[in-house]
């Protein structure tokens, strides 16, 4: 059988216009790097909060100054990422040069959460994964264990004719496997065990609860209150490699977020917003073995953990007063920073305070 391929003639035509339709504009709506995600666009993002944050930072690109991309939840900085079910819209690099921001807004990620609804509606999900398809580490005698369980849901509906709520609950249970590979002594015969391998399970637990209530004070005045609580813990952290089980560290963290926002529509071209946030984060790292650390070079590390017990508390207060309008500056609000003009004013006042409390307890170290 003989097959022949014939070369087909292909024609291409390029038109060059003297006046293109696209033009350079300073309007924020024409920002080429702006990206807005809503509706089905959010379904392509990761469900895990850590993976979701990594995806958003990759979409935002590089930012100006140190610290990388900045994430804002309902206009507030800091705090934990909400559940994907609670996200209404994500705006990336919407208007980098807006006077609302205290610094250049490149790499800025704005997340807006969902308000309540006038009808009851709920969703739920469950993710499961194990080590069935994982390969065995060649340095371990058996396959490292792995088990993932993620489940949660959301519920929204009315509380009255003027009030509504939105509630999300998420929980994750992850068991990762750590492989210990070193050289030790048999406690009975004192003979050298080389190589010494052991597979160990490192459990991670995380839960997050976030309710939100919206109340319409007047037809033009809305009050929103949002609370978020999360608790996460990792046991036996640091175990693996030359580090034996006794060197594990228990990392635990909790955070509370309270947000209060009042939005008043002053007219067709004027909007006034008052926001307040209180954020408290507590992080602790405690050694699971208080004995001195024993470090045998290139063999194993035993005894207690290599770091001392530490307890950190961070309290953050944030207050914002914003006015956006296309009329002249109102004379009734002179107590916050104000710059007057004839058109397109944006007045903002932001107050941020942080309080750090740190306590650390050191443990002994012994080298051999």
RARAFEN-V306399 format. One record per residue. RES is the residue in one letter. PHI is phi in radians with two decimals (* if undefined). Layout:
# RARAFEN-V306399
<<RES & PHI> <RES & PHI>>
This chain:
# RARAFEN-V306399
<<X & *> <X & -2.07> <X & -1.99> <X & -2.15> <X & -1.87> <X & -1.71> <X & -1.45> <X & -1.61> <X & -1.41> <X & -2.10> <X & -1.95> <X & -2.19> <X & -2.24> <X & -2.10> <X & -1.90> <X & -1.94> <X & -1.73> <X & -1.25> <X & -2.12> <X & -1.33> <X & -1.25> <X & -1.43> <X & -2.49> <X & -1.33> <X & -2.42> <X & -1.60> <X & -1.22> <X & -1.13> <X & -1.19> <X & -1.74> <X & -1.19> <X & -1.19> <X & -1.59> <X & -1.29> <X & -2.55> <X & -2.14> <X & -2.02> <X & -2.73> <X & 1.09> <X & -1.21> <X & -1.11> <X & -1.28> <X & -1.18> <X & -1.38> <X & -1.46> <X & -1.25> <X & -1.42> <X & -1.21> <X & -1.04> <X & -1.17> <X & -1.18> <X & -1.12> <X & -1.09> <X & -1.15> <X & -1.12> <X & -1.20> <X & -1.16> <X & -1.18> <X & -1.23> <X & -1.27> <X & 1.36> <X & -1.20> <X & -2.08> <X & -1.50> <X & 1.44> <X & -1.33> <X & 1.76> <X & 1.29> <X & -1.18> <X & -1.91> <X & -1.95> <X & -2.12> <X & -1.86> <X & 0.93> <X & 1.57> <X & -1.80> <X & -1.52> <X & 1.26> <X & 1.42> <X & -1.67> <X & -1.11> <X & -1.31> <X & -1.12> <X & -1.11> <X & -1.16> <X & -1.57> <X & -1.54> <X & -1.62> <X & -2.79> <X & -2.20> <X & -2.03> <X & -2.11> <X & 0.91> <X & -1.13> <X & -2.62> <X & -1.07> <X & -1.85> <X & -1.19> <X & -1.19> <X & -1.17> <X & -1.51> <X & -1.45> <X & -2.63> <X & -1.01> <X & -1.54> <X & -1.24> <X & 1.31> <X & -1.63> <X & -2.05> <X & -1.93> <X & -1.99> <X & -1.90> <X & -1.54> <X & -1.40> <X & -1.45> <X & -1.27> <X & -2.29> <X & -1.50> <X & -2.31> <X & -1.29> <X & -2.69> <X & -2.51> <X & -2.38> <X & -2.63> <X & -2.63> <X & -2.66> <X & -2.06> <X & -2.39> <X & -2.69> <X & -2.44> <X & -1.68> <X & -1.07> <X & -1.66> <X & -1.39> <X & -1.57> <X & -1.41> <X & -1.16> <X & -1.12> <X & -1.63> <X & -2.04> <X & -1.30> <X & -2.41> <X & -1.23> <X & -1.24> <X & -1.29> <X & -2.70> <X & -2.60> <X & -2.19> <X & -2.38> <X & -2.17> <X & -2.65> <X & 3.01> <X & -3.12> <X & -2.44> <X & -2.51> <X & -2.42> <X & 2.99> <X & -1.51> <X & -1.77> <X & -2.82> <X & -1.20> <X & -1.97> <X & -2.31> <X & -2.54> <X & -2.43> <X & -2.51> <X & -2.28> <X & -2.23> <X & -2.36> <X & -2.36> <X & -2.44> <X & -2.33> <X & -2.25> <X & -2.21> <X & -2.04> <X & -1.74> <X & -1.75> <X & -1.98> <X & -1.93> <X & -1.67> <X & -2.40> <X & -2.76> <X & -2.27> <X & -2.31> <X & -1.92> <X & -1.21> <X & -1.13> <X & -1.60> <X & -1.72> <X & 1.02> <X & -1.49> <X & -1.34> <X & -1.83> <X & -2.45> <X & -1.53> <X & -1.84> <X & -2.19> <X & -2.68> <X & -1.82> <X & -2.25> <X & -1.73> <X & -2.01> <X & -1.46> <X & -2.23> <X & -2.26> <X & -2.57> <X & -2.44> <X & -2.49> <X & -2.23> <X & -2.51> <X & -1.70> <X & -2.45> <X & -2.23> <X & -2.06> <X & -2.30> <X & -1.62> <X & -1.18> <X & -2.40> <X & -1.00> <X & -1.98> <X & -2.30> <X & -2.19> <X & -1.99> <X & -2.17> <X & -2.22> <X & -2.30> <X & -2.24> <X & -2.42> <X & -2.29> <X & -2.43> <X & -2.41> <X & -2.41> <X & -2.59> <X & -2.26> <X & -1.72> <X & 1.03> <X & -1.19> <X & 1.66> <X & -1.34> <X & 2.40> <X & 1.25> <X & -1.45> <X & -1.40> <X & -1.38> <X & -1.08> <X & -1.16> <X & -1.50> <X & -1.16> <X & -2.18> <X & -1.71> <X & -1.71> <X & -2.44> <X & -2.52> <X & -2.33> <X & -2.57> <X & -2.16> <X & -2.29> <X & -2.15> <X & -2.18> <X & -2.23> <X & -2.32> <X & -2.15> <X & -2.06> <X & -2.14> <X & -1.57> <X & -1.49> <X & 3.09> <X & -1.18> <X & -2.21> <X & -2.42> <X & -2.46> <X & -2.13> <X & -2.23> <X & -2.19> <X & -2.27> <X & -2.49> <X & -2.38> <X & -2.10> <X & -2.25> <X & -2.21> <X & -2.20> <X & -2.15> <X & -2.24> <X & -2.33> <X & -2.31> <X & -2.17> <X & -1.32> <X & -1.44> <X & -2.46> <X & -1.54> <X & -1.30> <X & -1.07> <X & -1.39> <X & -2.04> <X & -2.07> <X & -1.80> <X & -1.00> <X & 1.04> <X & -2.20> <X & -2.87> <X & -2.21> <X & -2.15> <X & 1.32> <X & -1.39> <X & -1.23> <X & -1.45> <X & -2.15> <X & -1.42> <X & -1.21> <X & -2.40> <X & -2.38> <X & -2.18> <X & -2.28> <X & -2.17> <X & -1.97> <X & -2.23> <X & -2.02> <X & -2.39> <X & -2.23> <X & -2.34> <X & -2.24> <X & -2.16> <X & -2.40> <X & -2.21> <X & -2.90> <X & -2.02> <X & -1.99> <X & -1.19> <X & -1.03> <X & -1.20> <X & -1.38> <X & -1.56> <X & -2.35> <X & -1.79> <X & -1.41> <X & -1.97> <X & -1.01> <X & -2.48> <X & -2.27> <X & -1.65> <X & -2.80> <X & -1.56> <X & -2.66> <X & 1.18> <X & -1.40> <X & -2.45> <X & -1.90> <X & -2.52> <X & -2.40> <X & -2.24> <X & -2.25> <X & -2.33> <X & -2.40> <X & -2.18> <X & -2.24> <X & -1.89> <X & -2.23> <X & -2.29> <X & -2.39> <X & -2.30> <X & -2.09> <X & -1.61> <X & -2.04> <X & -1.33> <X & -2.33> <X & -2.30> <X & -1.94> <X & -2.35>>
